[in-house]
Amino acid sequence: MFRIPHNVPLAILIFWIWVGFVAVVLATYFLIRWWRRKHPLPPPAPELSYSARLRERLEAQQRAARAERAARRQKAGSK
């Protein structure tokens, strides 16, 4: 059957610690939900079309090639 713990004050202390822990977790959960409603995430940026993504990649490659050529010219000019 049911046994009474030998150390009742310790059992009560552990119980109140758990009640406090659960209360803190619940308060944090509801606080985060309330804050998230007041501060919604910004909408995601619309996805670029395929041609726009290609244009960006091409421009990035061209910038890198220009920088590489400029670095070679400086290196060749310093010799």
N, C-alpha and C positions, 0 to 999 in steps of 0.2 A: 504494500500500500504506500501511501504518501509518508515520507519521512520529513521531519522538521530539521532544518539545517542546524548544526551545532553552534554556529556563530551567526546569529540572527542580525546583529547590527552590521556585520560585514556584508551579508546578503542584501540588506536594505540599501547600504551604500553603493554596492555594485548596481543594483536596480536603478537608483537615482542617477548614477553616472550614465547608464544606458539611456534613460529617459532624456537626460540632457543632451547626449550625443544625437539622438534621433530628432530632438527639437531643433538643434543647430543645423542639421542636415536639411530638414524641412524648411526652416527659415531661409537658408541659403538658396535652396531650390526656387522658392517663391520670389525671393529678391531678384534672382537672375532672370526669371521669367518676366517680372515687372519691368526690370531695366531693359530687357531685350525688346519689349513692346514700345517703350519710350524712345529707344535708340535702334531702329531697324537697320539691317545691313543695307548698303547701297545696292541698287539693282546691278546685275552683272552687265558688263559691256557687251554690246551685240557682237556676234561672231562675224568676222570679216568674210567677204566673199572669197571664192577661190582666186579670182584674178587679183584682188587686193593683197592677199597673202603672198602670191607670186611676186607682185610688184615690190612688196617690202623685202622679200628675200633677195631679189635682184639688186635693189638699192643697197642693201647691206653688203652684198658681195662686191659691188662696185666701189663702195666706200673703203672696204678692206683692201681692194686691189690698188686704189689710189694711194692709200697710206703706205702700202708695201713699196710701190714705185718711188714715192717720195723718200722713203727711208733708204732705198738703194741709191738714189741720186745723191743724197747727203753723204752716204758712205763712200761712194765713188769720188765725190768732190773733195773729200777730206784726205784722200790718199796722195 
